[in-house]
């Protein structure tokens, strides 16, 4: 461990606006809107407000998988929320999600619109709306799926806000923080690898919303694309996670869902907004930029 100046916490914490790293411009210790702006509403009952980060990808994959099953009611509008520009702090978005985090879903299929926030809750709502899709009917298997879904919701903050922040986004490198969170992320990958050594998918033999929730985070990590930390974490050692990540990544609906609200990487893989299935052919980022 390298030497470091010891930090002594003050008696009362104060907000240092310049000490937040890459996302200092949007991090703040208070909630609520910063400006008035209504959310747009498209033609479909399901209105998604999101960005193509792992949490956003969960929901777009779920929606595309529902459509692939033939659930026409799962057609949706996906609106881009530019978090670096503070879109999540508009009055309209805060009304949809008081926590000001993507994704947020507004379900207009009934007489009164329903807001659903937190990605895991959105997956559960969509499953219930469409007859228990991507959930086992067997009680034990369903409990397993729910357990892994909640595992993801509890574990991913250590991967994202913990390891990801200190490894990729912090204003300077802190060995202790990176080492601590790298250890935890590798432990989590070992948890998944051991589970996937004994079953094809996380809840058993069937592909479920647990896989849909976990793949955007840990599948991307296994393939070395998340935070570009594959070599550092030696992700190739997790053979079962890699097998599972490849299997899910090959699904056509997953390929489509990964494109939605994506504005980084290969332009051919980006669909900043989605309002119709035909948008995958006509509205990729490179075409929008040349328009």
C-alpha positions in Angstrom: 0.0 0.0 0.0 1.4 3.4 -1.0 1.7 6.2 1.5 -1.2 8.6 1.6 -2.0 11.7 3.6 -4.4 10.7 6.3 -7.8 12.2 5.9 -9.5 13.4 9.2 -13.2 13.8 8.7 -14.5 17.2 9.9 -17.1 17.4 12.6 -19.7 18.5 10.0 -19.4 17.4 6.3 -19.7 20.2 3.7 -20.2 19.8 0.0 -17.1 20.3 -2.2 -18.6 20.8 -5.7 -15.1 20.4 -7.3 -14.3 17.0 -5.8 -16.7 14.7 -7.6 -14.5 13.4 -10.5 -16.0 12.9 -13.9 -19.6 13.4 -12.8 -19.1 16.4 -10.4 -21.4 18.5 -12.5 -24.4 16.3 -11.7 -23.6 15.0 -8.2 -25.3 16.8 -5.4 -26.4 16.1 -1.8 -30.0 17.1 -2.3 -33.0 15.8 -4.3 -35.7 17.5 -6.2 -35.9 19.2 -9.6 -33.5 21.9 -10.8 -35.6 23.1 -13.7 -39.1 22.9 -15.1 -39.6 20.7 -18.1 -42.3 18.2 -19.0 -41.4 14.7 -20.3 -42.3 14.0 -23.9 -45.0 11.4 -24.5 -45.2 9.3 -27.6 -47.8 7.1 -29.2 -47.4 3.9 -27.2 -48.8 3.1 -23.7 -45.3 2.4 -22.4 -43.0 5.4 -22.2 -39.4 4.8 -21.2 -37.0 7.6 -20.1 -33.5 6.2 -20.0 -29.9 6.0 -21.2 -28.0 3.0 -22.5 -26.1 2.3 -19.3 -26.4 -1.2 -17.8 -29.5 -0.2 -15.7 -31.2 1.2 -18.8 -30.2 -1.8 -20.9 -32.1 -4.2 -18.5 -35.4 -2.5 -19.4 -34.9 -2.2 -23.1 -33.8 -5.8 -23.4 -36.9 -6.9 -21.4 -39.2 -4.9 -23.7 -37.6 -6.3 -26.8 -37.8 -9.8 -25.4 -41.5 -9.3 -24.7 -42.1 -8.1 -28.2 -40.2 -11.1 -29.5 -42.6 -13.3 -27.6 -45.5 -11.7 -29.5 -46.7 -9.3 -26.8 -47.8 -6.4 -29.0 -48.8 -4.3 -25.9 -45.1 -4.1 -25.1 -44.5 -1.6 -27.9 -42.8 1.4 -26.4 -41.3 4.8 -26.9 -37.7 5.2 -25.5 -36.7 8.8 -24.8 -33.1 9.7 -24.3 -32.2 11.2 -20.9 -28.8 12.9 -21.1 -27.6 12.5 -17.5 -24.4 14.5 -18.1 -26.6 17.5 -19.0 -28.9 17.0 -16.0 -32.1 15.9 -17.8 -32.8 13.6 -14.8 -33.4 16.7 -12.7 -36.2 18.1 -14.7 -39.6 18.5 -13.0 -41.1 15.9 -15.3 -38.4 13.3 -14.7 -38.5 13.9 -10.9 -42.2 13.3 -11.0 -41.6 10.0 -12.7 -38.7 9.1 -10.5 -38.1 11.1 -7.3 -34.7 9.5 -7.1 -33.6 11.2 -10.3 -31.9 8.1 -11.7 -32.5 6.3 -15.0 -34.5 4.4 -16.1 -38.0 5.6 -15.4 -41.2 4.1 -16.9 -44.6 5.6 -17.3 -47.3 3.1 -18.0 -50.3 4.7 -19.7 -52.1 1.5 -20.4 -54.8 2.1 -17.8 -57.1 5.0 -16.9 -54.5 6.5 -14.6 -50.8 6.5 -15.6 -48.5 4.4 -13.4 -44.9 5.5 -12.7 -42.4 2.7 -12.1 -38.8 3.5 -11.1 -35.8 1.3 -10.1 -34.9 -1.1 -12.9 -35.7 -4.2 -11.0 -39.2 -2.9 -10.2 -39.7 -2.1 -13.8 -38.7 -5.7 -14.8 -41.2 -7.1 -12.3 -44.0 -4.7 -13.4 -43.5 -5.7 -17.0 -43.4 -9.4 -16.2 -46.7 -9.1 -14.2 -48.3 -7.0 -16.9 -47.6 -9.6 -19.5 -48.7 -12.7 -17.7 -45.6 -13.6 -15.7 -43.3 -13.5 -18.7 -39.7 -14.5 -18.0 -40.6 -15.8 -14.6 -40.9 -19.6 -13.8 -44.3 -20.9 -12.8 -42.7 -23.3 -10.3 -42.6 -21.7 -6.9 -39.1 -22.7 -6.0 -37.7 -21.6 -9.4 -39.6 -18.3 -9.2 -38.1 -17.7 -5.7 -34.6 -18.4 -7.2 -35.2 -15.9 -10.0 -36.4 -13.2 -7.5 -33.4 -14.0 -5.3 -30.9 -13.4 -8.1 -32.8 -10.3 -9.2 -32.4 -8.8 -5.7 -28.8 -10.0 -5.6 -28.1 -7.9 -8.7 -29.8 -4.8 -7.2 -27.7 -5.1 -4.0 -24.4 -6.1 -5.6 -24.2 -3.8 -8.7 -23.6 -0.6 -6.6 -20.3 -2.1 -5.5 -19.4 -2.7 -9.1 -20.6 0.6 -10.5 -20.4 3.3 -7.8 -17.7 1.5 -6.0 -15.2 -0.2 -8.4 -16.2 1.7 -11.5 -16.0 5.1 -9.9 -12.6 4.7 -8.3 -11.1 2.7 -11.2 -12.4 4.8 -14.1 -13.9 8.1 -13.0 -12.4 9.4 -9.7 -10.2 12.6 -10.1 -7.2 10.6 -8.8 -6.4 7.0 -8.1 -6.7 5.7 -4.6 -5.0 2.3 -4.2 -7.0 1.3 -1.1 -10.4 2.1 -2.7 -9.6 0.3 -6.0 -8.1 -2.7 -4.2 -11.1 -2.9 -1.8 -13.7 -2.8 -4.6 -11.8 -5.0 -7.0 -11.7 -7.7 -4.3 -15.5 -7.4 -3.9 -16.2 -7.5 -7.6 -14.1 -10.6 -8.1 -15.9 -12.2 -5.2 -19.2 -11.4 -7.0 -18.0 -12.8 -10.2 -17.0 -16.0 -8.4 -20.5 -16.2 -6.9 -21.9 -16.1 -10.4 -19.4 -18.4 -11.8 -20.1 -21.1 -9.2 -23.9 -20.8 -9.8 -23.5 -21.0 -13.5 -21.4 -24.1 -13.2 -24.4 -25.9 -11.9 -27.2 -24.4 -14.0 -27.6 -23.0 -17.5 -29.1 -19.8 -16.3 -29.2 -18.1 -13.0 -32.6 -19.4 -11.9 -32.2 -22.8 -13.4 -32.9 -24.2 -16.8 -34.9 -21.2 -18.1 -33.9 -17.7 -19.1 -35.6 -15.3 -16.7 -35.7 -11.6 -15.7 -32.8 -12.5 -13.4 -30.5 -13.0 -16.4 -31.9 -9.9 -18.1 -31.0 -7.9 -15.0 -27.6 -9.3 -14.4 -26.3 -9.6 -18.0 -25.8 -5.8 -18.7 -23.6 -5.4 -15.7 -21.7 -8.7 -15.3 -21.9 -9.9 -18.8 -20.3 -6.7 -20.0 -17.7 -7.1 -17.3 -17.0 -10.7 -18.3 -16.4 -9.6 -21.9 -14.0 -6.9 -20.8 -16.0 -3.9 -22.1 -17.2 -2.5 -18.8 -14.8 0.1 -17.6 -12.2 -1.6 -19.8 -11.2 -3.5 -16.8 -11.1 -7.0 -18.2 -7.3 -7.5 -17.9 -7.1 -5.9 -14.5 -9.8 -8.2 -13.1 -8.7 -11.2 -15.2 -12.3 -11.8 -16.2 -11.4 -14.6 -18.6 -10.9 -16.8 -15.5 -14.7 -16.9 -15.0 -15.4 -19.5 -17.7 -19.0 -20.1 -16.7 -19.9 -16.5 -16.6 -18.3 -16.0 -20.1 -20.3 -19.0 -21.5 -23.5 -17.5 -20.1 -22.6 -13.9 -21.3 -22.1 -15.2 -24.8 -25.3 -17.2 -24.8 -27.4 -14.2 -23.8 -25.6 -11.7 -25.9 -26.4 -13.8 -29.0 -30.2 -13.4 -28.5 -31.7 -11.1 -31.2 -33.8 -9.2 -28.7 -30.8 -8.6 -26.5 -28.9 -7.2 -29.5 -31.7 -4.8 -30.2 -32.2 -3.9 -26.6 -28.6 -3.1 -26.1 -28.8 -0.5 -28.9 -31.7 1.5 -27.5 -30.8 4.9 -25.9 -27.1 4.1 -26.6 -25.0 7.1 -27.6 -21.5 5.9 -27.2 -19.3 3.3 -28.9 -19.7 2.2 -32.5 -22.3 4.5 -34.1 -23.8 1.5 -36.0 -24.7 0.0 -32.6 -26.5 3.1 -31.3 -30.2 4.0 -31.4 -30.5 7.2 -29.3 -34.3 7.0 -29.3 -36.7 4.3 -30.2 -40.4 4.9 -31.2 -41.0 2.1 -33.6 -39.5 -1.3 -34.5 -38.4 0.2 -37.8 -36.2 2.6 -36.0 -33.5 -0.1 -35.8 -33.1 0.2 -39.5 -33.5 3.9 -40.0 -32.4 5.9 -37.0 -28.9 4.8 -35.9 -26.6 7.5 -34.5 -24.4 7.9 -37.6 -27.5 8.6 -39.7 -28.8 11.1 -37.2 -25.4 12.9 -37.1 -25.4 13.2 -40.9 -28.9 14.4 -41.2 
